[in-house]
Each structure stands twice: as structure tokens, then as C-alpha cells.
Amino acid sequence: MKKLLVLIILSLSLVACDSDDLDCANVLCAPGPAMVITFFDAETGEQLYTDTDGEAPDGFTITVQNDLELSYNQGYVFQDGELVIYVFPEVATIVQEGVFDVTINATVQTQESSGCCPDYSISNINATGGDLTVTQSPELRLRIDF
């Protein structure tokens, strides 16, 4: 009987605590959208970086606007052969020394969302130094052939 009483009180307290208002005070939002990029060799059609999980390739750098260089595991990572940039700015230069030098330009706009963090819209994407294919599924994905 005591267990039943405890369950009823617990159930009522959970219902009373349910609220539609979001408490965003302790939520840390990223200052921009993430982007997933896959690199291919234009001549062979072979995907690059399929064996880079856990570390960045030698000579690989990403520089964003204001000449800020992103660091591995904080600004970007490689997962399953794809480059994931955590916070994509409007301009990013991606270089693997002696292999390629690609600059990606985009328009990034902040949009309202129903959650604590804003949504982002990325448009007008173009690249120099490689052929760019853009898909959204559901996140923005870029394929670069160079």
C-alpha cells in the first residue's frame, strides 16, 4: 500500500512539473551551422579521407574568415571519410598541402526556431579550387571534386 501511495504522489508531482515553457538558461548554442564535406579525386572518382578517423591528415588546415585556423576535434573532425566542420562561417579555405586548396563561400543567415538555439539557412554556396555539388539530406552536404 505504501508503494502505491508513493507512486501516486510521484506521478502527480511529475504532471505538475510538466511545462510547455523552455528553460534555455543553461543551453549553449553554436554560433553557426555545421557542414559535412566529402572530397573526391576528380580523375579517379575515389573518395579521399576514408582512413582518417581519429586524426587530421598531414598538412591539412581549415582557415575561416579573419584568418582564424580551426583546430582538429574542436573546429572540425573526420567521420567515416567525411569532413565535419562544427561551425561553418561564410568563408572557409580548406587546404591539404601539396594536394588541394579549396575556398568555399556561402551566405549564412540566422532563422527563428522553436527550440532554444536558432536555425541557420545556408545559400549561395560556391567553391574555387574544385567542382562543388550541394545536397541537403537533412543536413547540408557538399561534395568537392578536385
C-alpha positions as CSV (number, residue, x, y, z in Angstrom):
1,M,0.0,0.0,0.0
2,K,2.9,2.4,0.8
3,K,4.4,1.7,-2.6
4,L,1.1,2.6,-4.3
5,L,0.9,5.8,-2.4
6,V,4.5,6.7,-3.3
7,L,3.8,6.0,-7.0
8,I,0.6,8.2,-6.9
9,I,2.5,11.1,-5.3
10,L,5.4,10.7,-7.7
11,S,3.0,10.6,-10.7
12,L,1.2,13.8,-9.5
13,S,4.5,15.6,-9.0
14,L,5.7,14.8,-12.5
15,V,2.5,16.0,-14.0
16,A,2.7,19.3,-12.0
17,C,6.3,19.8,-13.2
18,D,5.4,19.4,-16.9
19,S,5.6,22.8,-18.7
20,D,5.5,24.0,-22.2
21,D,7.9,26.8,-21.5
22,L,11.5,26.0,-22.5
23,D,14.2,26.8,-20.0
24,C,17.1,27.9,-22.2
25,A,19.2,29.4,-19.5
26,N,21.7,26.5,-19.4
27,V,21.8,25.8,-23.2
28,L,25.0,26.6,-25.1
29,C,24.2,27.2,-28.8
30,A,26.7,27.0,-31.6
31,P,27.4,30.4,-33.3
32,G,26.7,28.9,-36.7
33,P,25.7,25.8,-38.7
34,A,27.6,22.6,-39.2
35,M,28.5,21.4,-42.6
36,V,29.6,17.9,-43.9
37,I,32.0,17.8,-46.8
38,T,33.2,14.8,-48.8
39,F,36.3,15.1,-51.0
40,F,36.8,13.1,-54.2
41,D,39.7,12.9,-56.7
42,A,38.2,14.3,-60.0
43,E,40.4,12.0,-62.1
44,T,39.8,8.7,-60.4
45,G,36.5,9.3,-58.7
46,E,38.0,7.9,-55.5
47,Q,36.8,9.3,-52.1
48,L,39.6,10.7,-50.0
49,Y,40.0,10.5,-46.2
50,T,38.3,7.2,-45.7
51,D,41.0,6.2,-43.3
52,T,41.4,9.4,-41.2
53,D,39.1,8.7,-38.3
54,G,40.8,9.9,-35.2
55,E,43.3,12.3,-36.7
56,A,43.7,15.0,-39.3
57,P,45.9,14.2,-42.4
58,D,49.4,15.8,-42.5
59,G,49.3,19.3,-43.9
60,F,45.5,19.7,-43.5
61,T,44.3,23.1,-42.4
62,I,41.0,25.0,-42.4
63,T,41.1,28.7,-42.2
64,V,37.9,30.8,-41.8
65,Q,37.2,34.5,-42.1
66,N,39.5,36.7,-40.1
67,D,42.4,34.2,-40.7
68,L,41.3,32.0,-37.8
69,E,42.6,28.5,-38.2
70,L,40.2,25.8,-36.8
71,S,41.7,23.0,-34.7
72,Y,41.0,19.3,-35.0
73,N,38.4,17.9,-32.6
74,Q,37.3,21.5,-31.7
75,G,36.6,23.1,-35.0
76,Y,36.4,20.0,-37.3
77,V,36.7,16.2,-37.4
78,F,36.7,13.4,-39.9
79,Q,34.0,10.8,-39.5
80,D,33.5,7.9,-42.0
81,G,35.6,9.7,-44.6
82,E,33.7,13.0,-44.4
83,L,34.9,16.3,-43.0
84,V,32.5,17.8,-40.5
85,I,33.0,21.5,-39.7
86,Y,31.2,22.2,-36.5
87,V,30.6,25.9,-37.2
88,F,30.6,26.8,-40.8
89,P,31.3,30.5,-41.5
90,E,30.6,32.4,-44.7
91,V,34.1,31.8,-46.0
92,A,36.4,28.8,-45.3
93,T,39.6,27.8,-47.0
94,I,40.4,24.1,-46.8
95,V,44.0,23.0,-47.7
96,Q,45.9,19.8,-47.7
97,E,49.4,21.0,-48.5
98,G,50.6,19.7,-51.9
99,V,47.2,18.1,-52.7
100,F,44.5,20.8,-52.9
101,D,43.4,24.3,-51.9
102,V,39.6,24.9,-51.9
103,T,37.8,28.1,-50.8
104,I,34.1,27.8,-50.0
105,N,31.9,30.9,-49.9
106,A,28.3,30.9,-48.7
107,T,25.6,33.2,-47.3
108,V,24.7,32.1,-43.8
109,Q,21.5,33.6,-42.2
110,T,20.1,33.0,-38.7
111,Q,16.5,32.0,-38.5
112,E,14.0,31.7,-35.7
113,S,13.4,28.2,-34.3
114,S,11.0,26.6,-31.8
115,G,13.9,25.4,-29.6
116,C,16.5,27.2,-27.6
117,C,19.0,27.6,-30.4
118,P,18.5,29.3,-33.7
119,D,18.3,27.6,-37.0
120,Y,20.5,28.6,-39.9
121,S,19.9,28.9,-43.6
122,I,22.9,28.5,-45.9
123,S,22.6,29.6,-49.6
124,N,24.6,30.9,-52.5
125,I,27.3,28.3,-51.9
126,N,30.2,28.2,-54.4
127,A,33.8,26.9,-54.3
128,T,37.0,27.8,-56.0
129,G,39.7,25.2,-56.5
130,G,37.2,22.3,-57.0
131,D,33.9,21.3,-58.5
132,L,31.1,21.6,-56.0
133,T,27.9,19.5,-55.6
134,V,25.4,20.5,-52.9
135,T,22.8,18.2,-51.3
136,Q,20.6,18.5,-48.2
137,S,19.7,15.3,-46.5
138,P,18.7,16.7,-43.9
139,E,22.0,18.5,-43.1
140,L,23.9,20.4,-45.7
141,R,26.4,18.2,-47.5
142,L,29.0,19.3,-50.0
143,R,30.9,17.1,-52.4
144,I,34.1,18.5,-53.8
145,D,35.9,17.0,-56.7
146,F,39.4,18.4,-57.4
